[in-house]
Amino acid sequence: MILGLDHVSIVAADLDPTADAYQALIGRAPRQWEEAGARHAWHQLSNMALDIVQPAGPGEGGDAARSRLEEAGEGLWRLAFAVDDLAETRRLLERRGAPSALSGHDSHRAVLDSSATHGVAMTLVERTEPRSPTPTFEGDEIHGLDHAVVRTANPDRALALYAARLGLDLRLDRSNPAWGSRLLFLKCGDCVVEIGADLKSQAGDAPDRLSGLAWRVGDPDGARSRLAGAALDVSEVRQGRKAGTRVFTVRSGMAGAPALVIAGGQA
């Protein structure tokens, strides 16, 4: 059914400065085009892609991006899952209580009902041909996504969605009082969807939200130096929570999408 993440979308009020910031983060230029009323800047990485979207006119894509900007401002917007058979996946998810609607401009895409996904925008993308060869990345360039973070007010509800309905592989369910969080790690292809919930709060009905991305890099010191040289606000490199990892945080310029850069301890 779900093969992994196809891409993650970020919506931006102004594509150009946002695309420049992510070009600095990732270390190479994106592919850009305009379609269905929206401008796109697309970074293809080893295990998924990043799609930065700006509304540019009338059309399905532009209307959706404009609506998202008006409702919540710019930032992380959508998880797009790659599937091998869109019709069969839609049929199965419909039976599991997660209906979807085909895209009006692309018959190989379907949008899941946001009421079934508890507020996180999700798309299914059918892979109709083998993925393009992955480009070669230098050690200080971002080469893939380690994990996408979802914050939830109801971890059991999230577990029912991501594990039971979507069929992602639950690898960890742990409560850590030191962090004040319950964390769920669900394998999704070659990366992880991480669900975080506040241990101090009672489970509620508030919508879930995408809250951050953790990017993989080979040389964190080189990447941190490169980003500081590009005038991005970055933390010092530090030991990560997971054994064997080193991380740093990009604190500005990411269009409201918190970014962690991580080396070692691959998902």
RADA-V41124 format. One record per helix or strand. SS is the DSSP state (@ for helix, = for strand). FROM is the first residue (numbers start at 1). TO is the last residue. Records with the same first field share a line. If there is no record, write none. Layout:
SS=FROM-TO  FROM-TO
//
This chain:
==2-11  31-35  38-44  49-55  75-83  100-102  109-112  121-126  142-151  169-176  181-188  191-198  209-217  234-234  238-239  246-250  259-263
@=15-26  60-72  86-95  155-165  220-229
//
